[in-house]
Amino acid sequence: MTTLRTLRLRMAIGVLALVGLLVAIYLALFETGLSGSLVCPNTGCAEVNQSAYVTMFVIPIGVLGVIGYSLILAVTLGWTKWRQLVGATNPRPPAWAQRVPWAYNILSSIPVGLVLVGLSAFGFLFSLFLTYLELFEIRAICTWCAISAGLMTAIFALALWAWFAERG
């Protein structure tokens, strides 16, 4: 059941995801060569973002960050509309549910809180892996990457808190 606390936690997740998206876009622009310089308070940013680990699966890490933060933001912001689409706020199912009842059953049974926990857990673990690479393989710290890792950690903690608040 959605409470005022859960709603506030999800709003905080949305704000943090938006900030993370802006950081990821900034890094993605540099990593893809669309921006020539990277403003950073230390020299580690350039080292990290020009290392061999700047791409995974032929995709720049910044682009993966844009995708991840966008998904979290979309789930967070789309949550209210999602509930309206599946008829969770109405006593009777929407008209489209009669045409595709299997899709309605799937969509109405997915707990959004669990989706946020899953996405943020993946992002948190990926951030831990990237932090490991920075510390032990590249031996340089990127301030923007550390900010992104901190944001993802906070999003994961808030998603867990919202999930447990919603369930209990």
C-alpha positions in Angstrom: 0.0 0.0 0.0 1.3 3.4 -0.9 1.7 5.8 2.0 2.7 9.4 2.2 6.2 8.3 3.3 6.5 6.0 0.3 5.5 8.8 -2.0 8.1 11.1 -0.5 10.8 8.5 -0.7 10.0 7.9 -4.4 10.0 11.7 -5.0 13.5 11.8 -3.5 14.6 8.9 -5.6 13.3 10.8 -8.7 15.3 13.9 -7.7 18.5 11.9 -7.1 18.0 10.0 -10.4 17.6 13.3 -12.2 20.9 14.6 -10.7 22.6 11.3 -11.6 21.2 11.5 -15.1 22.8 15.0 -15.5 26.2 13.7 -14.2 26.0 10.7 -16.6 25.1 12.9 -19.6 28.1 15.1 -18.8 30.4 12.0 -18.6 28.9 10.4 -21.7 29.5 13.6 -23.7 33.1 13.5 -22.9 33.5 9.7 -23.3 31.9 9.8 -26.7 34.0 12.7 -27.9 31.1 15.1 -28.2 32.7 17.3 -25.6 36.4 18.1 -25.8 37.1 18.8 -22.1 36.1 17.5 -18.7 36.0 20.0 -15.8 37.2 18.2 -12.7 38.7 19.3 -9.4 41.4 16.6 -9.6 43.4 15.0 -12.4 41.8 11.6 -11.9 38.8 12.3 -14.0 40.7 12.5 -17.3 42.7 9.3 -16.4 39.7 7.3 -15.5 37.6 8.5 -18.5 40.4 7.9 -21.0 41.4 4.4 -19.6 40.7 1.1 -21.2 37.8 0.6 -18.9 35.8 3.5 -20.2 33.7 1.1 -22.4 31.9 -2.0 -21.5 30.4 -4.2 -24.2 31.4 -1.5 -26.7 29.3 1.0 -24.9 30.8 4.0 -23.0 30.2 3.8 -19.2 28.6 7.2 -19.3 26.0 6.0 -21.8 25.3 3.0 -19.6 24.8 5.5 -16.7 22.4 7.6 -18.8 20.4 4.4 -19.5 20.4 3.3 -15.9 19.4 6.7 -14.4 16.8 7.2 -17.2 15.2 3.8 -16.3 15.1 4.7 -12.6 13.7 8.1 -13.4 11.1 6.7 -15.8 9.9 4.1 -13.3 9.7 6.7 -10.5 7.9 9.4 -12.5 5.8 7.0 -14.5 4.6 5.2 -11.4 1.4 7.3 -11.0 0.6 7.1 -14.7 1.4 3.4 -14.6 -1.2 2.8 -11.8 -3.7 4.7 -13.8 -3.0 2.7 -17.0 -3.4 -0.6 -15.2 -6.5 0.6 -13.4 -5.1 0.5 -9.9 -6.7 3.8 -8.9 -10.1 2.8 -10.5 -12.4 0.2 -9.1 -13.0 -1.3 -12.6 -10.3 -2.2 -15.1 -9.6 0.2 -18.0 -11.2 -0.4 -21.4 -8.0 -1.8 -23.0 -7.9 -4.6 -20.4 -10.7 -6.3 -22.1 -8.8 -6.4 -25.4 -5.5 -7.7 -23.9 -6.3 -9.3 -20.5 -3.0 -11.1 -20.3 -1.1 -7.8 -20.6 -3.4 -6.2 -18.0 -2.7 -9.1 -15.6 1.0 -8.8 -15.9 1.1 -5.0 -15.6 -1.2 -4.8 -12.7 0.8 -7.4 -10.7 4.2 -5.8 -11.0 5.1 -4.0 -7.8 6.8 -0.8 -8.8 8.8 -0.7 -5.5 10.4 -4.0 -6.4 11.3 -2.8 -9.8 13.0 0.2 -8.2 14.9 -2.0 -5.8 16.0 -4.2 -8.6 17.2 -1.4 -10.9 18.9 0.5 -8.1 20.5 -2.7 -6.7 22.0 -3.4 -10.2 23.2 0.2 -10.4 24.7 0.0 -6.9 26.6 -3.2 -7.6 27.8 -1.9 -11.0 29.0 1.3 -9.2 30.9 -0.9 -6.7 32.6 -2.7 -9.6 33.5 0.6 -11.3 34.9 2.0 -8.0 37.0 -1.2 -7.6 38.4 -0.6 -11.1 39.2 3.0 -10.2 40.9 2.1 -7.0 42.8 -1.0 -7.9 43.2 -1.1 -11.7 43.3 2.5 -12.9 44.7 3.8 -9.6 42.9 7.2 -10.0 39.7 8.6 -8.7 37.2 10.5 -10.8 35.2 13.0 -8.8 32.2 12.7 -11.1 32.2 8.9 -10.9 32.4 9.1 -7.1 29.4 11.5 -7.1 27.5 9.1 -9.4 28.4 6.1 -7.1 27.2 8.1 -4.1 23.9 9.0 -5.8 23.3 5.4 -6.8 24.0 4.2 -3.3 21.5 6.8 -1.9 18.9 5.7 -4.5 19.4 2.1 -3.6 19.0 2.9 0.1 15.9 5.0 -0.5 14.4 2.3 -2.8 14.9 -0.3 0.0 13.4 2.0 2.6 10.4 2.7 0.4 9.9 -1.0 -0.4 10.0 -2.0 3.3 7.7 1.0 4.2 5.3 0.0 1.5 5.2 -3.6 2.7 5.0 -3.0 6.4 
